[in-house]
Amino acid sequence: MRIDVVTIFPEMFEPVLGQSIIKRARNKGRVEIKIHNLRQYTKDKHKKVDDRPYGGGPGMVMMPQPIFDAVRRLKQKSDKLKNKPRIILLSPQGKKLTQKLAKKLSADRHLILICGHYEGVDERVMKHLVTDEVSIGDYVLTGGELPAMVLIDTVVRLLPGVLGRSSSKDVESFEEGLLEYPQYTRPAEINNYKVPEVLLSGNHARINQWRKKQALKVTRKKRPDLLKNV
């Protein structure tokens, strides 16, 4: 997979993308991630990427020209591979990022992520360029950089061969529409708090049954809204 990120703050990404699972995925060649400075595509001598909104109003709006030119250049990589990229704008108006959506995106070969800023992006970008708008939650952030990092993390860890064990991603929260069951490790007792006896029994059928019941219990307590989809 190839992921291109268009941003006005490229320096924000490497501290995150150069660590942990994403770093290993890049080193293994499972994903190629490139960060592009949007200001390199502006025709303004001051590298300006925003302007006042037509009709008046507060704040500034990101101009369409640099974004169109940046994406046009990045699409050439997909065109050579006869691959149609998915062009995603990180936006509070977008579809909420879920595990289901992350799985869908992980099947694509090329993602182009556009990080919005200021009061928003010129509407023509959404109408004539973007294929998807994605939000990571119902709140407002300074820009699309942090959401882009979240999206990259959720997608990359789903790529084949990225996680240490192929079954790891199949037992995580949201994989079956439920939160994950409680986890314990050594020691078996600490401060008089004990690991549930069933987990020490070696009876895998009983353990699996316990885990399913606990997953339902945890979901009912913490995220009852998820149960309507189960």
SENU-977900 format. One line per 4 residues: number of its first residue (from 1); their letters; for each residue x, z, y of C-alpha. Coordinates in pm, 1 decimal, padded with zeros to 6 digits. Example, Ala and Ser with C-alpha at 12.3 -4.5 7.8 and 13.67 -1.06 7.14 Angstrom:
1 = AS = 01230.0 00780.0 -00450.0 ~ 01367.0 00714.0 -00106.0
This chain:
1 = MRID = 00000.0 00000.0 00000.0 ~ 00104.7 -00063.7 00359.1 ~ -00018.6 00151.7 00647.2 ~ 00043.8 00054.8 01010.4
5 = VVTI = -00034.6 00304.7 01285.2 ~ -00084.8 00197.4 01647.0 ~ -00033.2 00485.5 01889.2 ~ 00099.6 00580.4 02232.2
9 = FPEM = 00270.9 00885.4 02080.7 ~ 00481.6 00748.1 01791.9 ~ 00714.8 01046.7 01794.5 ~ 00434.7 01272.5 01665.6
13 = FEPV = 00429.5 01117.7 01319.0 ~ 00768.1 01147.6 01151.1 ~ 00770.5 01530.3 01133.9 ~ 00456.8 01503.1 00917.7
17 = LGQS = 00511.6 01177.2 00732.2 ~ 00871.1 01269.9 00647.5 ~ 00772.7 01575.8 00444.6 ~ 00630.9 01673.9 00106.9
21 = IIKR = 00411.9 01436.8 -00094.3 ~ 00402.2 01161.6 00167.4 ~ 00781.2 01155.0 00185.4 ~ 00807.2 01129.0 -00193.3
25 = ARNK = 00546.2 00851.9 -00201.2 ~ 00744.8 00656.0 00056.5 ~ 01070.3 00709.9 -00129.5 ~ 00908.7 00589.7 -00453.0
29 = GRVE = 00782.9 00276.0 -00281.0 ~ 00417.9 00367.0 -00341.1 ~ 00339.9 00331.7 00028.5 ~ 00507.6 00173.8 00329.3
33 = IKIH = 00416.2 00341.7 00657.9 ~ 00513.3 00193.3 00995.1 ~ 00445.2 00351.2 01334.3 ~ 00403.1 00117.1 01633.1
37 = NLRQ = 00414.1 00205.9 02001.1 ~ 00112.8 00047.6 02170.6 ~ 00299.7 00033.2 02501.5 ~ 00525.7 -00236.1 02356.3
41 = YTKD = 00229.8 -00473.4 02355.2 ~ 00113.8 -00430.3 02713.5 ~ 00171.1 -00704.5 02971.3 ~ 00195.9 -00448.2 03251.5
45 = KHKK = 00549.6 -00380.9 03379.9 ~ 00471.5 -00007.8 03383.7 ~ 00360.8 -00018.6 03017.2 ~ 00010.1 00084.8 03117.3
49 = VDDR = -00249.7 00094.4 02837.5 ~ -00551.7 00239.8 03020.2 ~ -00765.2 00165.9 03325.8 ~ -01070.7 00293.2 03512.1
53 = PYGG = -01408.4 00219.6 03347.8 ~ -01631.9 -00051.7 03491.2 ~ -01939.7 00103.6 03647.4 ~ -01751.6 00416.2 03746.5
57 = GPGM = -01728.9 00750.8 03575.2 ~ -01464.7 01010.1 03490.3 ~ -01143.6 00950.4 03303.7 ~ -00971.1 00636.1 03182.7
61 = VMMP = -01047.1 00386.0 02907.5 ~ -00794.0 00224.1 02676.1 ~ -00753.4 -00144.3 02759.0 ~ -00835.6 -00405.1 02491.8
65 = QPIF = -00544.6 -00645.7 02546.1 ~ -00260.7 -00432.1 02404.8 ~ -00472.1 -00334.0 02103.8 ~ -00578.6 -00691.3 02025.8
69 = DAVR = -00218.9 -00813.2 02054.0 ~ -00078.3 -00529.5 01841.3 ~ -00329.3 -00581.7 01560.6 ~ -00285.4 -00959.7 01571.8
73 = RLKQ = 00086.5 -00911.3 01514.2 ~ 00035.5 -00660.3 01233.8 ~ -00219.8 -00878.0 01057.0 ~ 00046.8 -01141.0 01003.1
77 = KSDK = 00190.5 -00922.9 00725.5 ~ -00140.8 -00933.4 00541.1 ~ -00193.8 -01302.8 00611.5 ~ 00130.4 -01385.4 00430.4
81 = LKNK = 00007.5 -01188.8 00128.8 ~ -00340.8 -01342.5 00156.7 ~ -00464.9 -00991.0 00211.0 ~ -00737.2 -00884.6 00451.9
85 = PRII = -00643.4 -00555.1 00619.7 ~ -00887.9 -00278.3 00694.0 ~ -00866.0 -00199.5 01065.7 ~ -00965.0 00160.4 01136.0
89 = LLSP = -01024.0 00326.0 01471.4 ~ -00995.6 00703.7 01461.5 ~ -01293.8 00807.6 01671.1 ~ -01536.2 01103.3 01701.6
93 = QGKK = -01816.2 00845.2 01673.2 ~ -01696.2 00725.4 01334.1 ~ -01807.6 00786.7 00978.7 ~ -01692.1 01127.7 00859.8
97 = LTQK = -01387.3 01123.5 00634.5 ~ -01479.6 01247.8 00288.0 ~ -01307.8 01242.6 -00050.3 ~ -01533.3 00953.3 -00148.3
101 = LAKK = -01425.9 00751.1 00154.1 ~ -01059.7 00840.2 00094.0 ~ -01088.5 00702.0 -00260.2 ~ -01238.6 00381.7 -00125.7
105 = LSAD = -00958.3 00341.0 00129.4 ~ -00691.6 00412.1 -00132.0 ~ -00795.9 00092.4 -00311.9 ~ -00700.8 -00121.8 -00010.5
109 = RHLI = -00356.7 -00277.2 00013.5 ~ -00323.3 -00271.2 00392.8 ~ -00463.8 -00025.7 00648.5 ~ -00415.1 -00058.6 01024.0
113 = LICG = -00495.3 00265.8 01205.2 ~ -00567.0 00268.4 01579.6 ~ -00533.3 00601.9 01756.9 ~ -00779.3 00629.5 02043.3
117 = HYEG = -00717.0 00831.4 02359.9 ~ -00851.6 00919.5 02703.2 ~ -01229.1 00869.7 02742.5 ~ -01234.2 00612.8 02465.3
121 = VDER = -01151.6 00253.0 02382.6 ~ -01293.1 -00064.7 02535.5 ~ -01611.5 -00146.2 02339.6 ~ -01489.9 -00498.9 02262.5
125 = VMKH = -01228.8 -00350.7 02031.1 ~ -01503.9 -00189.3 01823.7 ~ -01727.2 -00494.5 01825.2 ~ -01476.4 -00769.3 01759.0
129 = LVTD = -01168.3 -00615.7 01596.9 ~ -01228.8 -00287.7 01414.7 ~ -01373.9 -00293.6 01063.1 ~ -01427.2 00084.6 01038.1
133 = EVSI = -01453.9 00386.2 01266.9 ~ -01354.8 00715.0 01103.6 ~ -01389.4 01074.6 01223.9 ~ -01241.1 01386.5 01064.6
137 = GDYV = -01511.0 01615.6 01203.8 ~ -01771.4 01684.9 01467.4 ~ -01536.3 01801.5 01740.8 ~ -01325.4 01640.7 02011.8
141 = LTGG = -00946.8 01611.2 01989.7 ~ -00698.0 01492.8 02250.4 ~ -00634.2 01172.3 02061.4 ~ -00643.6 00993.7 01727.8
145 = ELPA = -00294.7 01089.1 01613.0 ~ -00386.5 01404.8 01420.8 ~ -00688.0 01236.3 01254.4 ~ -00461.8 00946.3 01154.6
149 = MVLI = -00222.2 01189.1 00987.2 ~ -00509.8 01355.6 00802.6 ~ -00640.3 01020.1 00682.9 ~ -00294.6 00911.9 00566.3
153 = DTVV = -00247.9 01235.8 00372.5 ~ -00585.2 01212.8 00197.2 ~ -00531.7 00848.3 00101.9 ~ -00164.8 00851.8 -00000.9
157 = RLLP = -00203.2 01140.3 -00246.3 ~ -00466.6 00933.3 -00430.8 ~ -00232.0 00639.7 -00492.2 ~ -00123.6 00593.5 -00854.7
161 = GVLG = 00198.8 00773.7 -00939.7 ~ 00212.5 00984.1 -00623.3 ~ 00109.9 01324.9 -00759.2 ~ 00325.4 01489.9 -01021.7
165 = RSSS = 00046.8 01501.5 -01280.8 ~ -00211.3 01225.3 -01309.3 ~ -00482.9 01484.8 -01369.8 ~ -00399.4 01691.9 -01059.4
169 = KDVE = -00627.9 01503.8 -00824.0 ~ -00917.2 01510.7 -01071.5 ~ -00969.3 01887.6 -01054.9 ~ -00947.5 01938.4 -00679.5
173 = SFEE = -01219.4 02036.6 -00436.1 ~ -01484.4 01768.9 -00375.1 ~ -01382.2 01553.9 -00674.7 ~ -01713.5 01633.8 -00847.0
177 = GLLE = -01895.9 01718.4 -00527.0 ~ -01806.6 02087.0 -00562.7 ~ -01543.2 02317.8 -00422.3 ~ -01259.7 02406.9 -00657.8
181 = YPQY = -01282.3 02706.4 -00889.8 ~ -01063.6 03015.8 -00818.2 ~ -00697.9 02989.9 -00919.2 ~ -00465.8 03266.7 -01039.8
185 = TRPA = -00099.1 03291.1 -01134.7 ~ 00150.5 03559.0 -01243.2 ~ 00153.8 03855.1 -01247.1 ~ -00163.9 03928.4 -01442.9
189 = EINN = -00215.6 04243.7 -01235.9 ~ -00110.0 04340.9 -00884.4 ~ -00226.6 04641.2 -00679.3 ~ -00478.7 04706.8 -00958.4
193 = YKVP = -00630.5 04360.1 -00907.3 ~ -00649.5 04178.1 -01240.7 ~ -00674.4 03815.3 -01343.0 ~ -01011.4 03744.2 -01512.4
197 = EVLL = -00981.0 03812.9 -01884.7 ~ -01109.9 03469.6 -01984.9 ~ -00809.6 03297.0 -01827.1 ~ -00577.2 03497.1 -02051.0
201 = SGNH = -00774.6 03425.8 -02368.2 ~ -00624.2 03088.9 -02456.2 ~ -00975.0 02963.0 -02536.6 ~ -00987.2 02637.2 -02341.1
205 = ARIN = -01356.8 02576.7 -02402.3 ~ -01443.4 02917.6 -02254.4 ~ -01199.0 02862.7 -01968.0 ~ -01354.3 02525.5 -01878.8
209 = QWRK = -01702.8 02674.4 -01891.3 ~ -01592.1 02964.0 -01667.2 ~ -01433.5 02724.8 -01419.7 ~ -01747.3 02512.2 -01393.8
213 = KQAL = -01963.0 02818.6 -01331.0 ~ -01716.6 02950.4 -01072.5 ~ -01703.8 02615.4 -00893.6 ~ -02082.1 02624.5 -00859.2
217 = KVTR = -02072.3 02985.7 -00744.8 ~ -01803.8 02922.3 -00481.6 ~ -01983.6 02612.0 -00354.1 ~ -02317.6 02794.5 -00333.7
221 = KKRP = -02152.9 03072.0 -00131.9 ~ -01924.8 02874.2 00099.8 ~ -02071.6 02522.6 00122.9 ~ -02433.3 02522.0 -00002.5
225 = DLLK = -02488.6 02193.4 00181.2 ~ -02276.5 02018.3 -00084.7 ~ -02514.2 02112.5 -00367.5 ~ -02776.5 01861.1 -00258.0
229 = NV = -02535.1 01583.9 -00364.6 ~ -02455.9 01731.8 -00705.5
